[in-house]
Amino acid sequence: MLVRAYELAAGKPAGTGNVPAFKDEQQVSGWAQTVVQQAVFTRLMQGKGAGKFAPGSLTTREEAIQAIYNLLQLTNQE
């Protein structure tokens, strides 16, 4: 949803490119891999630290707020 909101607000598709490899990227479901790469490439999300994305973990309120803040900052600059 975050990437789709970015695309709608920015008026352009979220890009993909060189993104850091996460140690647990094999745990990201196949249907979500492209969207995860887009979220990281556009700087909407960064992962949990220590080189991990932690796709199976619960999202904290702080992480959700940070992602929304990143979305607002990125779409207000463009």
Secondary structure, 3 states (H helix, E strand, C coil): CHHHHHHHHHCCCCCCCCCCCCCCHHHCCHHHHHHHHHHHHCCCCCCCECCECCCCCCCCHHHHHHHHHHHHHHHHHC
